Amino acid sequence: MVITMSLSASAREVSEVIARIRSMGYDVHLSDDKGCTVIGAIGNGRPLDSKQFASLPGVQDVTQSKHPYKIASRDYHPDDIIIPLSGTQVGGPNLTLIAGPCSVESREQTIEIAHAVKEAGATALRGGAFKPRSSPYSFQGMGEEGLKHLAAAREATGLPIVTEVMESQLVPLVCQYADVLQIGTRNMQNYALLHAVGESQYPVLLKRGMSSTIEEWLMSAEYILSHGNMRVMLCERGIRTFETYTRNTFDINAIPVLKHISPLPVIADPSHAVGKSEYVESVSLAAIAAGADGLILEVHADPEHAASDGRQSLRPEQFAALVEKLRQLAPVVGKRVAEPVRAQGSGVRG
């Protein structure tokens, strides 16, 4: 249930509504809608009687949520959520461009590609220090050493860092280096990890599970949001279907659906969706035309010799050409390519 208080509601009236909700065994989540306090009753699955709240002093409106996810719904938060990130923001009119290698391979490689993608127009650097792989014999990442290389790249360029965390126990370590915690497709329903990143209060990039429905995806986001961490970005990265000509099937339908039902920013991952670099540009443009708030793309200076996912990685010059096309497309859909952040010296986290 969602209770919207009137603009004139006093602090005491808000507190009395909250106390009544909690007395019935429900948790409370607060937000703001154009100056009005919005109270979400998050509970045990049993619906509350809206009539007993509608007559309380200061209450303007009471609605029952139509969805099993509450905080991730526009019923609870009607306006788009905009996430501040190291001098820029995700959502709103800006297109966020996150680019970099699939895996961190060395300090030199990471800093070199960070400079290249920033010069082309990227607003954040991606790179995997911990790599969940289908085969135990594939490259698993450099671990904390890789995180240190990412931090060095942030120091050199000012670009905030997006990197994956795979286990709840690793969240404190990754938070020492990262600006955005990425939850990979294989961990979308790792509930202990979702609780941990929610508690961290760090921005989270939540990738869709490879066989997950939109509702399952939003319910995973709800785990993070339930800790009061509203800085969640949803990442469409393709789903598993019968088609074999691409790595996955990019669900472009999901973008307008999510923008309609949820206030959370939506980031598209064409690299993992198609798995072949020659298709990345077309799917990137399509995602922005469909309403995505940004892209996360794999960029590598030498894809043929990349430690992982070289086949889907753009070269820096290909990424730069794509950004120029995005600059032309963005105004058509009411967006703009966000300007890259300036080097901060010590790297400022969002």
C-alpha positions in Angstrom: 0.0 0.0 0.0 1.2 3.5 -0.8 0.1 6.5 1.3 0.6 10.0 -0.1 0.6 12.8 2.5 -0.7 16.2 1.7 1.7 19.1 1.2 0.4 20.7 4.4 0.8 17.5 6.5 2.8 18.1 9.7 5.7 16.0 10.9 3.4 14.7 13.7 0.8 13.5 11.2 3.4 11.7 9.2 4.8 10.1 12.3 1.3 8.9 13.4 0.7 7.2 10.0 4.1 5.5 10.2 3.5 4.3 13.8 0.2 2.8 12.8 1.7 0.9 9.9 4.5 -0.4 12.1 2.1 -1.5 14.8 0.5 -3.8 12.2 3.8 -5.6 11.6 4.8 -3.8 8.4 8.0 -2.0 7.5 7.9 1.6 6.2 9.8 3.1 3.2 9.7 6.9 2.7 10.2 8.9 -0.4 9.2 12.3 -1.8 6.9 13.1 -4.7 7.0 16.8 -5.6 7.2 17.9 -2.0 4.7 15.4 -0.6 5.8 12.6 1.7 5.1 9.2 0.3 4.9 6.3 2.7 5.2 2.7 1.4 3.9 -0.1 3.6 6.2 -3.0 3.0 5.0 -6.2 4.7 4.0 -9.7 5.1 1.9 -10.2 2.0 -1.4 -9.5 3.6 -3.2 -6.4 2.2 -3.9 -3.5 4.6 -7.3 -1.9 4.7 -6.9 1.4 3.0 -10.1 2.8 4.6 -8.5 3.0 8.0 -5.7 5.2 6.7 -7.7 7.4 4.2 -9.4 9.3 7.1 -6.2 10.0 9.1 -5.2 13.7 9.4 -2.7 14.8 6.7 -3.4 11.8 4.3 -4.1 12.9 0.7 -4.4 9.6 -1.1 -4.1 5.8 -0.4 -3.6 3.3 -3.2 -2.9 -0.4 -3.3 0.1 -1.4 -5.4 -0.8 -3.5 -8.4 2.6 -5.3 -8.4 4.4 -7.7 -6.1 7.4 -5.3 -6.3 6.6 -2.1 -4.4 9.5 0.3 -4.2 10.6 -0.6 -7.8 7.1 0.5 -9.1 5.9 3.9 -10.3 2.9 3.3 -7.9 5.4 4.2 -5.1 7.8 6.5 -6.9 6.0 8.2 -9.9 8.9 10.3 -11.1 12.1 9.0 -12.7 14.9 8.3 -10.3 18.1 10.1 -11.2 21.3 8.8 -9.7 24.3 11.1 -9.0 27.6 9.6 -10.0 31.0 11.4 -9.6 30.1 14.7 -11.0 27.5 13.4 -13.5 24.2 11.6 -13.2 22.5 8.5 -14.5 18.9 9.1 -15.8 17.1 12.2 -16.8 18.2 13.8 -20.0 21.7 12.4 -19.9 22.8 9.3 -21.8 25.4 7.5 -19.6 28.1 5.7 -21.6 30.0 3.1 -19.6 32.9 1.5 -21.6 36.0 -0.5 -21.1 37.4 -4.0 -21.3 35.6 -7.1 -20.2 38.5 -8.1 -18.0 41.2 -6.0 -16.4 44.4 -7.5 -17.8 47.1 -5.1 -16.6 47.6 -1.6 -15.1 48.9 -0.3 -18.5 46.0 -1.8 -20.4 43.4 -0.4 -18.0 44.8 3.1 -18.0 45.3 3.2 -21.7 41.7 2.1 -22.5 40.3 4.5 -19.8 42.0 7.5 -21.6 40.7 6.2 -25.0 37.1 5.8 -24.0 37.0 9.1 -22.0 38.4 11.0 -25.0 35.6 9.4 -27.2 32.9 10.4 -24.8 32.5 7.7 -22.1 31.3 8.9 -18.7 32.3 5.8 -16.7 34.8 2.9 -17.0 33.9 -0.7 -16.8 36.2 -3.6 -16.2 36.0 -6.9 -14.5 38.4 -7.8 -11.7 36.4 -10.9 -10.6 35.0 -12.8 -13.6 32.3 -15.5 -13.3 32.9 -17.8 -16.2 31.0 -20.9 -17.4 34.3 -22.9 -17.5 36.5 -23.2 -14.4 39.5 -23.2 -16.8 38.7 -19.8 -18.3 40.3 -16.6 -17.1 38.8 -15.7 -13.7 40.1 -12.2 -13.3 42.9 -10.6 -11.3 41.0 -10.0 -8.1 42.1 -7.2 -5.8 45.1 -6.5 -8.1 42.6 -5.8 -10.9 40.6 -3.5 -8.6 43.8 -1.5 -7.9 44.4 -1.1 -11.6 40.8 0.2 -12.0 41.5 2.7 -9.1 44.6 3.8 -10.9 42.7 4.4 -14.1 40.1 6.5 -12.1 43.0 8.5 -10.6 44.4 9.2 -14.1 41.1 10.1 -15.8 38.4 10.9 -13.2 36.1 8.3 -14.7 34.0 6.5 -12.1 34.4 2.7 -11.9 31.8 0.0 -12.6 32.9 -3.5 -11.7 31.3 -6.7 -10.7 31.0 -8.2 -7.3 30.3 -11.9 -7.1 29.9 -12.7 -3.4 28.4 -10.9 -0.4 31.7 -11.3 1.5 33.5 -9.4 -1.2 31.2 -6.3 -1.1 33.3 -4.4 1.5 36.5 -5.0 -0.5 35.0 -4.0 -3.9 33.5 -0.9 -2.3 37.0 0.3 -1.4 37.7 0.7 -5.1 34.5 0.8 -7.1 31.9 3.6 -7.7 29.2 1.2 -9.0 28.7 -2.4 -7.9 27.6 -4.6 -10.8 25.5 -7.7 -10.2 26.0 -10.1 -13.1 23.4 -12.1 -14.8 24.3 -15.3 -12.9 23.9 -13.5 -9.6 20.6 -11.7 -10.2 18.9 -14.0 -7.7 21.8 -14.3 -5.3 19.7 -12.9 -2.4 22.5 -12.7 0.1 24.5 -10.6 -2.4 21.5 -8.4 -3.1 21.0 -7.7 0.6 24.7 -6.9 0.9 24.9 -4.4 -1.9 21.6 -2.9 -0.7 23.2 -2.4 2.7 26.3 -0.9 1.2 24.3 2.1 -0.1 26.5 2.2 -3.2 25.0 2.6 -6.7 24.2 -0.8 -8.2 24.0 -2.0 -11.8 21.7 -5.0 -11.7 21.9 -7.2 -14.8 18.9 -9.2 -15.9 19.2 -13.0 -15.4 19.7 -14.8 -18.7 16.3 -16.6 -18.4 14.5 -14.2 -16.1 11.2 -12.4 -16.6 10.9 -8.7 -16.1 8.9 -9.3 -12.9 11.6 -11.6 -11.5 14.2 -8.9 -12.3 12.3 -6.2 -10.6 11.7 -8.4 -7.5 15.5 -8.8 -7.3 15.8 -5.0 -7.5 13.3 -4.8 -4.6 15.8 -6.7 -2.4 18.3 -3.9 -2.9 15.7 -1.1 -2.6 14.3 -2.5 0.6 17.5 -1.4 2.4 16.8 2.2 1.4 19.3 2.1 -1.4 17.5 3.8 -4.3 20.5 4.0 -6.5 19.7 1.0 -8.7 20.2 0.8 -12.5 18.5 -2.0 -14.4 20.7 -3.5 -17.2 19.1 -5.4 -20.1 21.8 -7.7 -21.5 19.9 -10.1 -23.6 18.1 -13.3 -22.7 18.6 -16.9 -23.6 16.3 -18.1 -26.5 16.5 -20.7 -29.3 18.3 -18.3 -31.6 22.0 -19.1 -32.2 23.2 -16.4 -34.6 23.8 -14.0 -31.7 25.1 -14.8 -28.2 21.7 -13.9 -26.7 18.5 -12.2 -27.8 18.3 -8.5 -26.9 14.9 -7.9 -25.4 14.3 -4.4 -26.7 10.6 -4.7 -25.5 11.9 -4.6 -22.0 13.2 -1.1 -22.2 9.8 0.7 -22.9 8.1 -1.7 -20.5 10.5 -0.9 -17.7 10.3 2.9 -18.3 6.5 2.6 -18.1 6.3 0.6 -14.9 9.4 1.5 -12.9 11.2 4.8 -12.1 14.7 3.1 -12.2 17.2 4.0 -14.9 17.6 1.4 -17.6 21.1 0.7 -19.1 21.5 -1.5 -22.2 24.3 -3.9 -22.7 24.5 -4.6 -26.5 27.9 -6.3 -26.2 26.6 -9.3 -24.2 23.3 -9.3 -26.0 24.7 -9.9 -29.5 28.2 -11.3 -28.7 29.6 -10.1 -32.1 31.1 -6.7 -32.4 29.7 -6.0 -35.9 26.2 -5.9 -34.5 26.9 -3.8 -31.4 26.4 -0.4 -33.0 23.0 -1.2 -34.5 21.6 -2.6 -31.2 23.1 0.3 -29.3 21.2 2.8 -31.4 18.0 0.8 -31.2 18.3 0.7 -27.4 18.6 4.4 -27.1 15.7 4.9 -29.6 13.6 2.6 -27.4 14.3 4.8 -24.3 17.4 3.5 -22.6 19.2 5.9 -20.3 22.6 4.7 -21.3 24.8 1.9 -22.6 27.5 -0.4 -21.1 29.9 -1.5 -23.8 33.0 -3.6 -24.0 36.0 -1.8 -25.6 39.4 -3.3 -26.1 42.5 -2.1 -27.9 43.3 -5.6 -29.2 40.2 -7.7 -29.2 41.8 -10.7 -30.9 44.1 -11.2 -27.9 41.6 -10.2 -25.1 41.6 -12.4 -22.0 37.8 -12.7 -22.3 35.0 -11.7 -24.7 37.2 -10.3 -27.4 34.7 -11.3 -30.1 32.1 -8.8 -28.9 34.5 -5.9 -28.0 34.7 -2.7 -30.0 38.0 -1.1 -30.8 38.4 2.4 -29.4 37.9 4.0 -32.9 34.7 2.0 -33.3 33.4 3.2 -30.0 34.3 6.8 -30.9 32.3 6.4 -34.2 29.3 5.1 -32.3 29.4 8.0 -29.8 29.2 10.4 -32.7 26.1 8.7 -34.0 24.6 8.7 -30.5 25.2 12.5 -30.3 23.1 12.8 -33.5 20.4 10.5 -32.2 20.1 11.7 -28.7 18.2 15.0 -29.3 15.6 13.1 -31.3 14.6 11.2 -28.2 15.0 14.1 -25.8 18.4 13.1 -24.6 22.0 14.3 -24.7 25.3 12.5 -24.4 26.6 13.4 -21.0 29.9 15.2 -20.9 32.8 13.1 -19.4 33.9 14.0 -15.9 37.2 15.8 -15.3 40.1 14.1 -13.6 39.6 14.4 -9.8 43.1 13.5 -8.7 41.9 11.2 -6.0 38.8 10.0 -7.8 35.5 11.1 -6.3 32.9 8.4 -5.8 29.1 8.8 -6.3 
